[in-house]
Amino acid sequence: MNSVSIKLNLMSDGSKFVQIVSAYPYDIDLRSGRHVVDAKSILGIFSLDWSKPVTLEVYAEECEDLLKELTPFIVD
């Protein structure tokens, strides 16, 4: 499993994010506190608190291609 923090600021960020992750076969979740949603679900990600970064969890060992495409959303 790979984990990174991401930050979504605008509604268009959320739509673009879902479009990107939906193109990959990996199971991907977003975690905000105790809430976990499927990262490929537009309704799921819009239910999270976007005021702070959330944790992206990718259940695959080799996912550098996905992480590279998500670079604009990844925070340190």
matplotlib code that plots the C-alpha trace (Angstrom):
import matplotlib.pyplot as plt

x = [0.0, 1.2, 0.0, 0.3, -1.4, -3.4, -5.2, -8.3, -9.3, -12.0, -15.0, -13.1, -10.1, -12.5, -13.8, -10.4, -9.1, -11.9, -11.4, -7.7, -8.1, -11.0, -8.6, -6.5, -7.4, -6.1, -8.3, -7.9, -9.4, -9.4, -9.1, -10.0, -9.9, -12.1, -14.0, -12.9, -14.4, -13.7, -11.5, -13.3, -16.7, -17.4, -20.1, -17.7, -15.0, -17.4, -18.5, -15.1, -13.8, -11.6, -10.3, -7.2, -5.3, -6.6, -4.7, -4.8, -4.3, -3.5, -3.7, -0.9, 2.8, 3.6, 1.6, 4.2, 2.3, -0.8, 1.2, 3.0, -0.4, -1.6, 1.4, -0.6, -2.7, 0.1, 1.3, 4.3]
y = [0.0, 3.5, 6.6, 10.3, 13.5, 15.4, 18.7, 19.5, 23.1, 23.6, 21.5, 21.2, 19.7, 17.0, 16.2, 16.1, 13.9, 11.3, 11.3, 10.5, 7.8, 6.1, 5.3, 3.0, -0.5, -0.1, 0.1, 3.6, 5.2, 8.7, 9.0, 12.1, 11.4, 8.4, 8.8, 6.6, 6.9, 5.3, 7.7, 6.8, 8.0, 11.7, 11.7, 10.2, 12.7, 15.6, 14.4, 14.9, 18.0, 19.8, 22.5, 20.3, 17.7, 14.1, 10.8, 9.0, 5.2, 3.1, -0.6, -1.5, -1.8, -0.4, 2.8, 5.4, 6.2, 7.2, 9.2, 11.0, 12.0, 13.2, 15.4, 18.7, 17.5, 16.0, 18.0, 17.4]
z = [0.0, -0.8, 1.1, 0.3, 1.4, -1.2, -1.2, -3.3, -3.3, -6.0, -7.3, -10.5, -8.6, -7.3, -10.7, -12.3, -9.4, -9.9, -13.6, -13.1, -10.4, -12.2, -15.1, -13.0, -11.9, -8.3, -5.2, -4.0, -0.8, 0.7, 4.4, 6.4, 10.2, 10.8, 7.5, 4.5, 1.0, -2.3, -4.2, -7.5, -6.1, -6.9, -4.2, -1.7, -2.1, -2.0, 1.4, 2.9, 4.6, 2.1, 4.5, 5.2, 3.3, 3.2, 2.9, -0.4, 0.1, -3.0, -2.5, -5.0, -4.8, -8.2, -8.7, -9.7, -12.9, -10.9, -8.3, -11.2, -12.7, -9.3, -8.6, -8.8, -5.8, -3.6, -0.7, 1.6]

ax = plt.figure().add_subplot(projection="3d")
ax.plot(x, y, z, "-o")
ax.set_aspect("equal")
plt.show()
